[in-house]
Amino acid sequence: MLTLSLSAATLLALSMVAVTADPADPTLQHRHSFFSTLPVEPSDENLKVARHQVKVIGLNGFREWEVKGSLQGMIYAATGEIRSDAARRTSAGGKVHMQWYASSAPLLRPPFIPTFVPGFHLAVTSDNFTELWKEHCPDLAELVGGVDCRELDTIQLEKQLQQKHGNGTQETGVHAQDMVPMQLHHYVHKTEAPPSFFSPSSLLSSLISQQQSGSKTTGPALIDLVLHNSEVTLKVIWPVGSNILSGEESNDGQNTVEITFNEKTDKVVEVGWFYREVTEQENAVIDHFLGATVRMEAEGEVVSEALIQTRSSVFPPHKRDFATGKIRALGHGYTSTMTPAQTFHPHSVTTIHSNPYLAETTAGCELYVLQVLPPGIFVDPFQLEGLAPEIGHAIVYGETDLEKPVGVVNGWGSLVMVKVQPEEDYAMTLRWKVANMSEATLDLKAGNTATSYTSTVDIPMHMRYQPPVSADNCSSHVNVSVPWPIVAWTCPSVGSSEEEIAAVAAKKLFQIIPLPLELLFAGGDAVNFRFLLPEPIPKHFPNAYVSVPVGQLRDLGLVRMATFIMAAAGTLAVTLALIKSVASRKTGKGKQD
C-alpha cells in the first residue's frame, strides 16, 4: 500500500523545476496528474507500477498533463524526426502564450480554475511585437495551427485578387493585425476556433492523441501553451471517465490509463493520483489534495509520497438541499444577465453574492469583474469613466469604434475589467447591501442570525449592426451570445512559512490562470486569485444572450434603391441651395453679417 506523509518537501519535490532547455535536446519532462472526484486513495490496486510503466485504473475525474522541453523535443516526440531548424529561435525578453477552452467542456473543478472564457486566446509579450511575431509565428503555426504568418500587405493583396475574380474573401486564421495592444502585450480572442486550429497535422494534435489512448475522454477541455525562444511548456486538462462526462458521481472502475517512459524522448516522467479532502472551518473551506506520485527516470522508478494542502482558488458556493434546491448554508457566487433581452443598448448586470464572513475572508483583497466581449458588442470607455462612482473604476481594451458593423471589426471585440473594491466597512458601503433573500436569515453560528451581502455591477453596452440574414431566412432578429464575466478577488500572496510555501508550489502545479487575467496582473507569485463560481453551478461556462434586429438580403435591392434616392435627393437639395445662394448674391439681395 502506498503511504502518505505531511512533508512540504515532498510537495516541492513533486513540482518539477523548469530547466533551461538546450535547443538541440530532444528529451522532454512530463508530469501526469490524475484527480478523482471520489475519495479513492491511491493504492497498489489502482496505481500499478512496473519498470518504466504506471497504470492508473478506475479513474473518474480530471487528468492534467504538463510537458516541458525544447521545440526540437516536441517535434521529435510527435514525428520521430530531428530537425536542425527547430533550434533557430534566439530572441530574448518575450513569449507567446496560447489558451484554448472548449465551450462544450464541463466546468472544471478545484484544484483547477473553473472560470475560463471559452474560445481561443493568444497573447504576445515583447518590447518588439513585430519582430517576435515574425520569429515565433511559424513555430506556433506548426504547434497548434490557426495562425497566418504572412505579411499584412500580402494578405490584403490576396483579398483584393479574390474580390476581383469573384471568389470572395476567405478567413485563414489569426493574423498579426487581429491582435490588440494591452499593456506590454498584444492579445486576441476568438469565440470559435480559427480555421485549421488543432488540425490533425498540428504537432499538438499528434502529441495529445498519443496521451489520450486507453482512457474514456473527450477532446481536451483546456490547452495552455507557452513558447519562449525554443522552449515550450504545454499543459492540457481532460475530464476523464464515463461518469464525469455525464455529470454523475459514481465509479465504474473501467477506465484505465497507461503512462510509459520513452528512453528516446523522455528525461523524467512523473505520475500522481490525488483525491480531494475538504476540511470545513468556521469561516473558510480548505482543500487538501492527498495522493501518491511515481517518478520514472532512465535508471528506474521511485515511489514518493505527497500531501498538497492549499486553500482552494474558489470561494465555497452556497450549500443547497439536494432534493429541494434550497440554500442550507450561505456561500459565494454570482449571476449575470443582459437586460433588456431585445435591444441595441443592453446592460450587463452581474450580481455578486457573498456570505456574512466576506470581510474576514477577503482582507487586503480587491474584487474584479472581467468581461471578454465578442465583436458584436462593445462598451464606451468615456461612458464608463463617468459611471466610476457607481460601478467602480473600469479599463477597456480592444475595439470601441461605435460606427463599425460586425463585418469590418478587425480583431476580436473588446475586454472590459471593472474594479469593484468596496470600502473598508463592507456592510456599510453602498455597493454591498443585505441580500433580499428568503434564505438570507440562516443560523450559520449557534444562536446568531446571519445575512448575506450582494453587490451589483451594471455595465452599459452597445450592439453593432449584424450581417444581414439570407433571403430564405425570415428572422427579424438574431441572438448574440455573450459569455458571462469572470469574477475574482486578487489577494496578496506573502509569507515564508512551510504551509505558505507549499500553497505557492501547489498553485504553480495545478492552477492555470485565465489568460486575460494573467496579462492584466503581472504580479507572478505576489498575486493570489480567488474565484467565484456561477450560481447555481452550471455544467458548462454560461452565456447570456441579446436579441438584435437584423436586415435581410432579400431587401438588399430595396435598400440600395432607397439609399440611392435619398443620396440623390440630398445632393439635389444641396445643389439647389448653392444655386439659390449664388443667384441671391448676384442680384445684390444677399447679405453677410
FITIKE-164437 format. One record per residue (C-alpha): residue number from 1; x, y, z. Coordinates in Angstrom, 1 decimal. Layout:
FITIKE-164437
 resi      X      Y      Z
  NUM      X      Y      Z
...
end
This chain:
FITIKE-164437
 resi      X      Y      Z
    1    0.0    0.0    0.0
    2    1.3    3.5   -0.8
    3    1.5    5.6    2.3
    4    1.1    9.4    2.7
    5    3.0   12.0    4.7
    6    2.7   15.7    5.6
    7    6.0   16.9    4.3
    8    6.1   20.1    2.3
    9    9.5   18.9    1.0
   10    7.8   16.1   -0.9
   11    5.4   18.6   -2.4
   12    8.3   20.7   -3.6
   13    9.9   17.6   -4.9
   14    6.7   17.0   -6.9
   15    7.0   20.4   -8.5
   16    9.4   19.8  -11.3
   17   11.6   22.8  -11.6
   18   11.8   24.3  -15.1
   19   15.3   23.8  -16.6
   20   16.5   26.0  -19.4
   21   16.2   23.8  -22.4
   22   19.0   23.0  -24.7
   23   17.6   23.9  -28.2
   24   19.1   20.7  -29.6
   25   17.9   18.5  -26.7
   26   15.1   16.1  -27.9
   27   14.2   14.9  -24.4
   28   11.1   16.2  -22.5
   29   10.0   16.4  -18.9
   30    6.4   15.1  -18.3
   31    4.0   15.4  -15.3
   32    0.8   13.5  -15.3
   33   -1.7   14.3  -12.6
   34   -5.0   12.5  -12.1
   35   -7.7   13.8   -9.8
   36  -10.5   11.6   -8.6
   37  -13.9   13.2   -7.9
   38  -14.4   10.4   -5.3
   39  -12.4    9.8   -2.1
   40  -10.4    7.0   -3.7
   41   -7.0    6.7   -2.1
   42   -4.1    5.7   -4.4
   43   -3.0    2.2   -3.7
   44   -1.4   -0.9   -5.2
   45   -4.8   -1.8   -6.7
   46   -5.4    1.4   -8.7
   47   -1.8    2.7   -9.2
   48    0.1   -0.3  -10.6
   49    3.8    0.4  -11.0
   50    6.2   -1.5  -13.2
   51    9.6   -0.6  -14.7
   52    9.0    2.4  -17.0
   53    5.3    2.0  -16.8
   54    2.5    3.1  -14.5
   55   -1.2    2.1  -14.9
   56   -3.9    4.3  -13.4
   57   -7.0    2.1  -13.0
   58  -10.6    3.1  -12.4
   59  -10.1    6.9  -12.5
   60  -13.2    9.1  -12.7
   61  -12.4   12.8  -12.5
   62   -9.8   15.0  -14.3
   63   -6.4   14.5  -15.8
   64   -3.7   17.1  -16.2
   65   -0.7   16.6  -18.4
   66    2.3   19.0  -18.4
   67    5.3   18.7  -20.7
   68    8.4   20.9  -20.8
   69   11.3   20.9  -23.2
   70   12.7   22.3  -26.4
   71   10.8   22.8  -29.7
   72   13.2   20.2  -31.1
   73   12.0   17.8  -28.4
   74    8.3   18.5  -29.2
   75    8.9   17.8  -32.9
   76   10.8   14.7  -32.2
   77    8.2   13.3  -29.8
   78    5.4   14.0  -32.3
   79    7.1   12.9  -35.6
   80   10.3   11.0  -34.7
   81   12.3   13.4  -36.7
   82   15.3   15.5  -35.6
   83   15.2   18.9  -37.3
   84   18.1   21.3  -37.2
   85   15.9   24.3  -37.9
   86   13.9   23.8  -34.7
   87   16.7   25.4  -32.7
   88   16.7   28.6  -34.7
   89   14.8   30.9  -32.2
   90   17.2   33.1  -30.3
   91   15.4   36.3  -29.3
   92   15.1   37.0  -25.6
   93   12.7   39.0  -23.4
   94    9.4   37.9  -24.9
   95    7.0   34.9  -25.1
   96    3.9   33.6  -26.9
   97    1.1   32.3  -24.8
   98   -2.0   30.5  -26.2
   99   -5.0   29.1  -24.4
  100   -8.0   27.2  -25.7
  101  -11.0   26.3  -23.6
  102  -13.7   24.3  -25.3
  103  -17.3   25.6  -25.0
  104  -18.6   22.0  -24.8
  105  -16.2   21.1  -21.9
  106  -17.7   20.6  -18.4
  107  -16.9   23.3  -15.8
  108  -13.5   22.5  -14.3
  109  -13.3   21.8  -10.5
  110  -10.6   22.6   -7.9
  111   -7.7   22.4   -7.9
  112   -8.2   23.7  -11.4
  113   -9.6   27.2  -12.1
  114  -13.2   26.7  -13.1
  115  -13.9   30.0  -14.9
  116  -12.2   30.1  -18.3
  117  -14.0   32.1  -21.0
  118  -14.5   29.6  -23.9
  119  -12.6   30.1  -27.1
  120   -9.1   30.8  -28.5
  121   -6.9   33.2  -26.6
  122   -3.5   34.3  -27.9
  123   -1.0   36.8  -26.3
  124    2.4   38.0  -27.4
  125    4.6   39.7  -24.7
  126    7.5   41.6  -26.1
  127    9.1   45.0  -26.4
  128    9.2   44.4  -30.2
  129    5.9   42.7  -31.2
  130    6.6   42.7  -34.9
  131   10.0   41.1  -34.6
  132    8.8   38.4  -32.1
  133    5.7   37.6  -34.1
  134    7.8   37.1  -37.3
  135   10.2   34.9  -35.4
  136    7.8   32.7  -33.4
  137    4.7   32.6  -35.6
  138    5.9   29.8  -37.8
  139    6.6   27.7  -34.7
  140    3.1   28.5  -33.3
  141    1.5   27.6  -36.6
  142    3.3   24.2  -36.6
  143    2.4   23.5  -33.0
  144   -1.3   24.4  -33.0
  145   -2.3   25.7  -36.4
  146   -4.9   28.5  -36.7
  147   -2.5   31.4  -37.3
  148   -1.5   33.2  -40.5
  149    2.2   34.3  -40.6
  150    2.1   36.2  -43.9
  151    2.8   39.9  -44.1
  152   -0.2   42.3  -43.9
  153    0.4   43.6  -47.5
  154    0.4   40.0  -48.8
  155   -3.0   39.3  -47.1
  156   -4.6   42.5  -48.4
  157   -3.3   41.8  -51.9
  158   -4.7   38.3  -51.9
  159   -8.1   39.6  -50.7
  160   -8.2   42.1  -53.5
  161   -7.4   39.4  -56.1
  162  -10.2   37.2  -54.6
  163  -12.7   40.0  -54.8
  164  -11.6   40.9  -58.3
  165  -12.2   37.4  -59.5
  166  -15.4   37.0  -57.6
  167  -14.1   34.3  -55.2
  168  -14.8   36.3  -52.0
  169  -12.6   36.6  -49.0
  170  -11.5   33.5  -47.2
  171  -10.6   33.5  -43.5
  172   -7.2   31.8  -43.0
  173   -6.7   32.2  -39.3
  174   -5.4   34.7  -36.7
  175   -3.3   37.5  -38.2
  176   -0.9   39.9  -36.6
  177   -3.3   42.8  -37.2
  178   -6.0   41.0  -35.2
  179   -4.0   41.4  -32.0
  180   -4.9   44.4  -29.8
  181   -2.2   46.2  -27.7
  182   -2.8   45.6  -24.0
  183   -0.2   46.9  -21.5
  184    3.0   45.2  -22.5
  185    1.2   42.6  -24.6
  186   -0.7   42.0  -27.8
  187   -3.9   40.0  -27.3
  188   -6.6   38.4  -29.4
  189   -9.7   36.3  -28.5
  190  -11.8   34.2  -30.9
  191  -15.1   32.7  -29.7
  192  -14.7   30.0  -32.2
  193  -11.5   28.1  -33.1
  194   -9.7   29.7  -36.0
  195   -9.6   27.6  -39.2
  196   -7.1   24.8  -39.1
  197   -6.5   25.2  -35.3
  198   -5.7   21.9  -33.7
  199   -5.9   20.1  -37.1
  200   -4.6   16.5  -37.3
  201   -1.4   17.9  -39.0
  202   -0.5   20.0  -36.0
  203    2.1   18.8  -33.5
  204   -0.1   19.3  -30.5
  205   -2.9   17.2  -32.0
  206   -0.4   14.3  -32.6
  207    1.1   14.6  -29.1
  208   -2.3   14.8  -27.3
  209   -3.8   11.9  -29.2
  210   -0.9    9.8  -28.0
  211   -1.8   10.7  -24.4
  212   -5.5   10.0  -24.7
  213   -5.2    6.4  -25.8
  214   -6.8    3.9  -23.4
  215   -8.9    6.4  -21.5
  216  -12.5    7.5  -21.7
  217  -12.1   11.1  -22.6
  218  -13.5   13.7  -25.0
  219  -11.3   16.3  -26.5
  220   -9.2   18.5  -24.2
  221  -11.2   20.9  -22.0
  222   -8.2   23.2  -21.7
  223   -5.0   23.6  -23.6
  224   -2.3   26.1  -22.3
  225    0.8   26.6  -24.4
  226    3.8   28.9  -23.7
  227    6.5   29.4  -26.3
  228    9.7   31.2  -25.2
  229   12.7   31.2  -27.5
  230   13.0   27.5  -28.3
  231   11.4   26.3  -25.1
  232    7.9   25.0  -24.9
  233    5.6   24.4  -21.9
  234    2.3   22.7  -22.6
  235   -0.5   21.9  -20.2
  236   -3.6   20.0  -21.1
  237   -6.7   19.1  -18.9
  238   -9.3   16.5  -19.8
  239  -12.4   15.3  -18.0
  240  -11.8   11.5  -17.6
  241  -14.3    8.6  -17.2
  242  -17.8    8.0  -18.4
  243  -19.5    9.2  -15.2
  244  -17.7   12.6  -15.0
  245  -18.6   13.2  -18.6
  246  -22.3   12.6  -17.9
  247  -22.2   14.6  -14.6
  248  -22.8   11.6  -12.3
  249  -20.8   10.8   -9.2
  250  -20.1    7.1   -9.2
  251  -17.1    5.0  -10.1
  252  -17.4    2.3  -12.7
  253  -13.8    1.2  -12.3
  254  -13.5    0.6  -16.1
  255  -11.2    3.5  -17.1
  256   -7.5    2.7  -17.4
  257   -4.7    5.0  -18.4
  258   -1.2    3.7  -19.1
  259    1.8    6.0  -18.8
  260    5.2    4.8  -20.1
  261    8.7    6.2  -20.1
  262   10.3    6.5  -23.5
  263   14.1    6.4  -23.3
  264   14.4    8.1  -26.6
  265   12.3   11.2  -25.9
  266   11.8   11.4  -22.2
  267   14.0   12.9  -19.5
  268   11.7   12.5  -16.5
  269    8.1   11.3  -16.3
  270    6.1   11.9  -13.1
  271    2.7   10.4  -12.4
  272    0.5   11.3   -9.5
  273   -3.1   10.4   -8.4
  274   -4.8   12.8   -6.0
  275   -8.2   13.0   -4.4
  276   -9.9   15.9   -2.7
  277  -10.4   16.1    1.0
  278  -12.4   19.1    2.2
  279  -11.9   20.5    5.7
  280  -14.6   23.0    6.8
  281  -13.6   25.6    9.3
  282  -15.8   28.3   10.8
  283  -15.2   30.9    8.1
  284  -13.3   29.0    5.4
  285  -13.0   25.8    3.4
  286   -9.5   24.4    2.9
  287   -8.9   21.8    0.2
  288   -6.4   19.0    0.8
  289   -5.3   17.1   -2.3
  290   -3.9   13.8   -1.0
  291   -2.0   11.4   -3.2
  292    1.0    9.4   -4.2
  293    3.4   10.1   -7.0
  294    5.7    7.9   -9.1
  295    8.8    9.4  -10.7
  296   10.2    7.5  -13.7
  297   13.7    8.1  -14.9
  298   16.2    6.2  -17.1
  299   17.5    4.3  -14.1
  300   14.1    3.1  -13.0
  301   11.2    4.4  -10.9
  302   10.8    5.6   -7.3
  303    7.6    5.9   -5.4
  304    7.4    9.1   -3.5
  305    4.7   10.4   -1.1
  306    2.9   13.8   -1.3
  307    0.3   15.8    0.5
  308   -0.8   19.0   -1.1
  309   -2.6   21.3    1.3
  310   -3.6   24.7   -0.1
  311   -6.6   27.0    0.2
  312   -8.9   26.5   -2.7
  313   -8.8   29.0   -5.5
  314  -12.6   29.0   -5.5
  315  -14.8   30.5   -2.8
  316  -17.2   27.9   -1.4
  317  -20.6   28.2   -3.1
  318  -24.0   28.1   -1.5
  319  -24.8   24.7    0.0
  320  -28.2   23.5   -1.2
  321  -30.5   20.8   -0.2
  322  -30.2   18.1   -2.9
  323  -33.9   17.4   -3.1
  324  -35.4   20.9   -2.9
  325  -32.5   23.1   -4.1
  326  -32.9   25.4   -1.2
  327  -29.9   27.0    0.4
  328  -28.7   25.3    3.6
  329  -25.6   27.5    4.2
  330  -24.6   30.7    2.6
  331  -21.6   30.7    0.4
  332  -20.4   32.9   -2.5
  333  -21.4   33.1   -6.2
  334  -22.6   35.4   -8.9
  335  -25.2   35.6  -11.6
  336  -25.1   37.7  -14.8
  337  -27.7   38.7  -17.4
  338  -28.1   41.0  -20.4
  339  -31.0   43.3  -20.0
  340  -33.3   44.1  -21.7
  341  -33.2   40.9  -23.7
  342  -34.0   42.7  -27.0
  343  -32.2   46.0  -27.6
  344  -29.3   47.8  -29.3
  345  -28.2   49.1  -25.9
  346  -28.2   46.3  -23.3
  347  -26.8   46.4  -19.8
  348  -24.6   43.6  -18.5
  349  -25.8   43.2  -14.9
  350  -23.7   41.0  -12.6
  351  -24.9   40.3   -9.1
  352  -22.3   39.0   -6.7
  353  -23.5   37.1   -3.6
  354  -21.2   36.8   -0.5
  355  -21.7   35.3    2.9
  356  -21.5   37.1    6.2
  357  -17.8   36.5    6.6
  358  -16.9   38.5    3.5
  359  -14.7   40.9    5.3
  360  -12.9   38.2    7.2
  361  -12.1   36.1    4.1
  362  -11.1   38.9    1.8
  363   -8.9   41.2    4.0
  364   -6.5   43.0    1.8
  365   -8.1   41.7   -1.4
  366   -9.6   43.5   -4.4
  367  -12.6   42.4   -6.4
  368  -12.7   42.5  -10.2
  369  -15.3   41.7  -12.8
  370  -13.7   40.9  -16.2
  371  -15.8   40.6  -19.4
  372  -14.3   39.3  -22.7
  373  -16.7   40.6  -25.4
  374  -17.2   39.3  -28.9
  375  -17.1   41.6  -31.9
  376  -20.9   42.1  -31.9
  377  -20.9   44.1  -28.7
  378  -18.8   46.9  -27.2
  379  -18.6   49.4  -24.4
  380  -18.0   53.2  -24.4
  381  -14.9   53.9  -22.2
  382  -15.9   57.5  -21.7
  383  -19.3   56.5  -20.5
  384  -17.8   54.0  -18.1
  385  -15.4   56.7  -16.8
  386  -18.4   58.8  -15.9
  387  -20.0   55.9  -14.1
  388  -17.0   55.1  -12.0
  389  -18.6   56.3   -8.7
  390  -21.4   53.8   -9.3
  391  -19.8   50.7  -10.7
  392  -16.1   51.1  -10.0
  393  -13.0   52.0  -12.0
  394  -13.0   50.4  -15.4
  395  -10.3   49.8  -18.0
  396  -11.1   48.9  -21.6
  397   -9.0   47.3  -24.4
  398  -10.0   46.4  -27.9
  399  -12.4   47.9  -30.5
  400  -14.6   50.7  -29.2
  401  -15.5   52.4  -32.5
  402  -19.3   52.7  -32.4
  403  -19.6   53.2  -36.2
  404  -18.2   49.8  -37.3
  405  -20.6   46.9  -38.1
  406  -19.5   43.4  -37.1
  407  -18.2   42.5  -40.5
  408  -15.4   45.1  -40.5
  409  -14.2   44.8  -36.9
  410  -10.6   43.8  -37.0
  411   -9.6   41.5  -34.2
  412  -11.9   40.1  -31.6
  413  -14.0   42.7  -29.9
  414  -13.1   44.2  -26.6
  415  -12.3   43.5  -23.0
  416  -13.6   45.5  -20.0
  417  -12.5   45.0  -16.4
  418  -14.2   46.8  -13.5
  419  -12.6   47.1  -10.1
  420  -15.4   46.8   -7.6
  421  -13.4   47.2   -4.5
  422  -15.7   48.3   -1.7
  423  -14.8   50.5    1.2
  424  -13.2   49.0    4.4
  425  -16.6   48.6    6.1
  426  -18.2   46.1    3.8
  427  -21.6   46.2    5.4
  428  -22.0   50.0    5.3
  429  -20.8   50.7    1.7
  430  -23.5   51.4   -0.9
  431  -22.1   48.7   -3.1
  432  -22.7   45.9   -0.6
  433  -26.2   45.5    0.6
  434  -28.1   43.0    2.7
  435  -29.5   40.4    0.3
  436  -33.2   40.4   -0.1
  437  -33.5   36.6    0.0
  438  -35.8   34.3    1.9
  439  -32.9   32.1    2.7
  440  -30.8   35.1    4.0
  441  -31.6   34.6    7.7
  442  -29.9   31.3    8.4
  443  -28.3   30.1   11.6
  444  -24.7   29.8   10.5
  445  -23.5   30.3   14.1
  446  -25.3   28.9   17.1
  447  -27.7   31.5   18.3
  448  -26.9   34.1   15.7
  449  -28.9   35.3   12.7
  450  -26.7   35.8    9.7
  451  -27.3   37.7    6.5
  452  -25.7   37.6    3.1
  453  -24.4   40.5    1.1
  454  -24.9   41.4   -2.6
  455  -23.2   43.8   -4.9
  456  -24.4   44.7   -8.4
  457  -22.1   45.7  -11.3
  458  -24.2   47.3  -14.1
  459  -22.1   47.9  -17.3
  460  -23.9   49.7  -20.2
  461  -23.1   48.1  -23.6
  462  -23.9   48.7  -27.2
  463  -24.6   46.3  -30.0
  464  -23.2   46.5  -33.5
  465  -25.2   46.1  -36.7
  466  -25.2   42.4  -37.6
  467  -24.7   40.9  -41.0
  468  -28.0   40.5  -42.9
  469  -29.5   37.1  -43.0
  470  -30.1   35.0  -46.2
  471  -33.0   35.6  -48.4
  472  -34.7   32.3  -47.3
  473  -34.4   33.3  -43.6
  474  -37.5   35.2  -42.3
  475  -35.9   36.1  -39.0
  476  -36.1   39.7  -38.0
  477  -33.7   39.3  -35.0
  478  -30.6   37.3  -34.2
  479  -29.3   36.3  -30.8
  480  -25.8   37.4  -29.9
  481  -24.1   35.2  -27.3
  482  -22.1   37.0  -24.6
  483  -20.0   34.9  -22.2
  484  -20.6   35.6  -18.5
  485  -17.8   37.6  -16.9
  486  -15.0   36.2  -14.7
  487  -15.4   37.3  -11.1
  488  -12.3   37.1   -8.9
  489  -10.7   38.6   -5.9
  490   -7.0   39.3   -6.1
  491   -5.3   38.8   -2.8
  492   -1.6   39.3   -1.8
  493    0.4   36.1   -1.6
  494    3.0   36.7    1.1
  495    4.7   34.7    3.8
  496    7.5   32.3    4.2
  497    6.0   29.6    6.4
  498    6.1   26.0    5.4
  499    2.4   26.0    4.7
  500    2.5   29.1    2.6
  501    5.5   27.9    0.6
  502    3.6   24.7   -0.1
  503    0.5   26.6   -1.1
  504    2.5   28.6   -3.7
  505    4.1   25.4   -5.0
  506    0.7   23.8   -5.3
  507   -0.6   26.8   -7.2
  508    2.2   26.5   -9.7
  509    1.4   22.9  -10.2
  510   -2.3   22.9  -10.8
  511   -3.7   26.5  -11.2
  512   -3.6   27.7  -14.7
  513   -4.8   31.3  -14.7
  514   -7.2   32.5  -17.5
  515   -5.0   34.3  -20.0
  516   -6.6   37.8  -19.9
  517   -6.2   37.9  -16.1
  518   -2.6   36.8  -16.3
  519   -1.9   39.6  -18.7
  520   -3.6   42.3  -16.6
  521   -2.0   41.2  -13.3
  522    1.7   40.6  -13.9
  523    2.5   40.0  -10.3
  524    3.5   36.4  -10.5
  525    3.5   34.8   -7.1
  526    2.6   38.1   -5.4
  527   -1.0   37.8   -6.7
  528   -3.3   35.1   -5.4
  529   -6.6   34.8   -7.4
  530   -9.7   33.6   -5.7
  531  -12.6   32.9   -8.0
  532  -16.4   32.9   -7.6
  533  -18.5   30.3   -9.3
  534  -21.6   31.0  -11.3
  535  -24.7   30.4   -9.2
  536  -26.2   27.8   -9.4
  537  -23.1   25.9  -10.6
  538  -23.7   25.0  -14.3
  539  -22.4   22.1  -16.3
  540  -20.7   24.4  -18.7
  541  -19.5   28.0  -18.7
  542  -22.7   30.1  -19.1
  543  -23.6   32.6  -21.7
  544  -26.1   35.5  -21.8
  545  -28.0   36.5  -25.0
  546  -29.2   39.7  -26.6
  547  -31.7   39.7  -29.4
  548  -30.8   42.3  -32.1
  549  -32.8   43.5  -35.2
  550  -31.2   42.3  -38.4
  551  -31.6   43.1  -42.1
  552  -32.5   40.5  -44.8
  553  -30.7   40.0  -48.0
  554  -33.9   39.8  -50.0
  555  -34.4   43.5  -49.1
  556  -31.0   44.4  -50.5
  557  -32.4   45.8  -53.8
  558  -35.0   47.9  -52.0
  559  -32.3   49.2  -49.6
  560  -30.0   50.1  -52.4
  561  -32.7   51.9  -54.3
  562  -33.9   53.8  -51.2
  563  -30.3   54.7  -50.4
  564  -29.7   56.0  -54.0
  565  -32.9   58.0  -53.9
  566  -32.1   59.6  -50.5
  567  -28.5   60.3  -51.6
  568  -29.7   61.8  -54.9
  569  -32.3   63.9  -53.0
  570  -29.7   65.2  -50.6
  571  -27.3   66.1  -53.4
  572  -30.1   67.9  -55.3
  573  -31.1   69.8  -52.1
  574  -27.5   70.9  -51.5
  575  -27.1   71.9  -55.2
  576  -30.3   73.9  -55.2
  577  -29.3   75.7  -52.0
  578  -25.9   76.6  -53.6
  579  -27.6   77.9  -56.8
  580  -30.0   80.0  -54.8
  581  -27.2   81.4  -52.7
  582  -25.1   82.3  -55.7
  583  -28.2   83.9  -57.5
  584  -29.1   86.0  -54.5
  585  -25.5   87.4  -54.3
  586  -25.6   88.4  -58.0
  587  -28.9   90.3  -57.6
  588  -27.5   92.1  -54.6
  589  -30.0   90.7  -52.2
  590  -27.6   88.5  -50.3
  591  -26.2   90.0  -47.2
  592  -23.4   88.9  -44.9
  593  -23.2   89.6  -41.2
end
